[in-house]
Amino acid sequence: MVFASFEIFHRIPERVMEIYKFGAIEDASIVLKEDGCKTVKNYGLIKDSWKGGQCFLENAKILSRLGSDMYLEKDDLRITINNSQVMSWSTGQNFNKSMQSTAETATD
C-alpha cells in the first residue's frame, strides 16, 4: 500500500479528527459543570469557580471529544473530563471569515 510505504498512514485518522472537529482543536474555551471544575482546579488549571459551581477553562487543546470523555491538554498536562461535565466549548477561530477568505481565494 502506498501510505504504508511512506509511513504516513497514521496521519489519516489525525487529519479526519481535525477536519470534522472531533479533536486536535487548538485554543478552546470550555465551560464546565461543578465536578469538572473540581477536577481542573485540583490540577491548578483554574483558580475559582463561578456561582453555581461552573467554571471557564481557557486556551486548552481538545485532543479528542469522541466517546464519553473529552481528552484535553493544557500547560503540558493531559487530562480527561467526562462529557457530561462539559456545558459548552468554542474556539477563537472565526469560521465564517475563514470560509469567506477561502471562497475569495478560489475565485481569484
C-alpha positions in Angstrom: 0.0 0.0 0.0 1.3 3.5 -0.9 0.5 5.0 2.5 2.3 2.3 4.4 5.4 2.6 2.3 5.7 6.3 3.1 4.8 5.7 6.8 2.1 8.4 6.8 -0.9 6.1 7.4 -1.2 7.3 11.0 -1.9 10.9 9.6 -5.2 9.9 8.1 -7.1 9.5 11.4 -5.4 12.6 12.8 -6.5 14.6 9.8 -10.1 13.3 9.9 -10.2 14.4 13.6 -9.0 17.9 12.6 -11.4 18.3 9.6 -14.5 17.2 11.4 -13.5 18.9 14.7 -13.6 15.6 16.7 -10.2 16.6 18.1 -6.9 18.5 17.6 -8.8 21.7 18.4 -6.4 24.5 19.5 -7.2 27.4 21.8 -10.5 26.0 23.0 -12.6 27.7 25.7 -14.6 25.2 27.8 -17.4 25.8 30.3 -17.5 23.1 32.8 -20.1 22.0 35.4 -19.2 21.7 39.1 -17.4 18.2 39.1 -15.4 19.1 36.0 -14.4 22.4 37.7 -13.2 20.4 40.8 -11.1 18.2 38.5 -9.3 21.1 36.7 -9.0 23.1 39.9 -7.2 20.2 41.6 -4.7 20.3 38.8 -4.2 24.0 39.2 -5.6 24.9 35.8 -8.2 27.4 37.1 -8.3 29.5 40.3 -12.0 29.9 41.0 -15.5 28.7 40.0 -18.5 30.9 39.3 -21.7 30.9 41.3 -23.4 27.6 40.8 -20.1 25.8 40.6 -19.4 26.4 36.9 -16.1 27.5 35.5 -14.3 28.5 32.4 -11.1 26.8 31.1 -9.3 28.9 28.5 -6.6 28.1 25.9 -6.9 24.4 26.2 -6.4 21.9 23.4 -9.1 19.4 22.8 -7.2 16.3 21.8 -10.4 14.2 21.4 -14.1 14.7 22.1 -15.2 11.3 20.8 -16.8 8.9 23.2 -17.9 9.6 26.8 -14.9 11.6 27.7 -13.2 14.7 26.4 -9.4 14.4 26.3 -7.7 17.8 27.0 -4.3 19.3 27.1 -3.4 22.5 29.0 0.0 23.7 30.1 1.6 20.3 29.0 -0.8 18.4 31.2 -3.2 15.9 29.7 -6.5 15.1 31.5 -9.9 13.6 30.7 -13.2 15.1 31.7 -16.5 13.3 31.4 -18.6 14.8 28.5 -21.5 15.1 30.9 -19.4 17.7 32.8 -18.9 19.9 29.7 -21.6 22.5 29.2 -20.1 24.0 26.1 -16.9 24.7 24.2 -15.8 27.1 21.5 -12.7 28.2 19.7 -11.4 31.7 18.9 -11.5 30.9 15.2 -14.0 32.8 13.1 -15.2 30.0 10.7 -17.4 32.3 8.6 -14.4 34.7 7.9 -12.2 31.7 7.2 -14.7 30.2 4.8 -15.2 33.6 3.1 -11.4 34.1 2.6 -11.2 30.5 1.2 -14.0 31.2 -1.3 -12.4 34.5 -2.3 -9.1 32.8 -2.9 -10.8 30.1 -5.0 -12.4 32.7 -7.3 -9.2 34.7 -7.9 
